[in-house]
Amino acid sequence: MKNIKAFFSGPAVSLLVLLNLIFSIVGFAQTKSKAGATGECLIVSDIHFNPLYGAQLDTALKKKLKKAPLDEWKKYFESSAAQMSINSGLLFNDANYGVLRSALDNMKARLPHPAFIIIAGDFIWHAATPADSVLKMKAMQFIARLFKERFPGVTIIPAMGNNDTYGPDYALQDSKFLNDFADAWAPNLPKHSGDELKAQGYYTCTTGNLKVIAFNSALLNNGTHYPQAGAMLNWLQAGLADTKTKNVWLLTHIPPGTNVYNNTSFWNADYTQTYINTVVKYSPKVKFGIASHTHFNDFRVFYNRANEPVSYMRIVPSVCSNHGNNPSFEVAEFNNATSRVIKETNYYLNLAAISKDKSITQAVWVDSITLPSGLKLDEVSARGFSKFMDKLKADQSWRALNDYKEFYTVGTKIDSSIRINRVNYVKYLQADSLKGK
């Protein structure tokens, strides 16, 4: 079986280089013709890179990676068949180095010069424990280094996920983690944003005509009662109330609303309603919301008291395929003046089509799902998603449901009762609807 190392030293490298050149030329021509009217950014989530992929119980390797500089990490991964392989065996597993490197190279080929990069959290692998703190730190630094190597000088705006902690899963990050996380992304994460992150665990980042407010969902998780949560929500409200603030994207990891898998709320109920009310109140400024965590494509629509759709949040799919999903990343096109998103394209690698026993000849992420066309929306907006939900409820042909399933699973054909089907789809629509009070 050929692995990705062979791919990157073989003829497919020429294909990626050619794609990079073509997309660069096309992108330059489009940018010139649009005269700066629109911009494009990368949106990435749930990388869950496992430095121990294929060797989880190898204690000698753990010790080696803890002591080794990051240059040695790269050499080790490139000499490991398990770390370099890309095939259907990656389904339901965290990301190895092969899929991480493939994702980054395809991001670079698709969008060589993004306006900025947003990463919606969860860099650390699922099986990591508090005893793995050194490996967690180095894995985080390694991922950040790969991004910065491919996109030098590009502003990178990362959120922290529930796995991004030196404690157990879902534990609040301590000051050491906040400092290490901010330092890992410097200088691509601007200094003032990094300083704010170190001081309080959440921050703002201004790029062009846009302010991104990155808040920490770890403070809001269901069952937690951190005193800092109220302070963060007040900070969020103050940031939106600022008269100088015109265009805002809200970024976090875990979305508000219902977790359809177990019918519980992702956040504490009072925090959820406070956040919904805040978004509704300042909806003219909130042009886009971004979350992740579920590893699948989805959305949330915020309604005011008159039941009018006034804002929306996108839940973006993941790079890792731990939930049986295809690895994916997004290119979002937005209006530079208003910061409203015009088009979203999820590029994904169809792992199920790559047999475990079949030699890999290329790893170009050519499959895609695009909004608004993928769900046949009038536009990418709260109103557009709300109208789609109304159509889905009334559609007896199930065509709209099939579109929703294809969108949600990012092209993965998953046969499972907990995924969207004709019996449970209404529960998903209820989870997608958030109403202000």
Secondary structure, 3 states (H helix, E strand, C coil): CCCHHHHHHCHHHHHHHHHHHHHHHHHHHHHHHHCCCEEEEEEECCCCECCCCCCCCCHHHHHHHHHCCHHHHHHHHHCCHHHHCCCHHHCCCCECHHHHHHHHHHHHHHCCCCCCEEECCCCECCCCCHHHHHHHHHHHHHHHHHHHHHCCCCCEEECCCCCCCCCCCCCCCCHHHHHHHHHHHCCCCCHHHHHHHHHHCCEEEEECCEEEEECCHHHCECCCCCHHHHHHHHHHHHHHHCCCCCCEEEECCCCCCEECCCCEECECHHHHHHHHHHHHHCCCCEEEEEECCCCCCEEEEEECCCCCEEEEEEECCCCCCCCCCCCEEEEEEEECCCCCEEEEEEEECCHHHCCCCCCCCCCCCCEEEEECHHHCCCCCCHHHHHHHHHHHHHCCCCHHHHHHHHHHCCCCCCCCCCCCCCCCHHHHHHHCEEECC
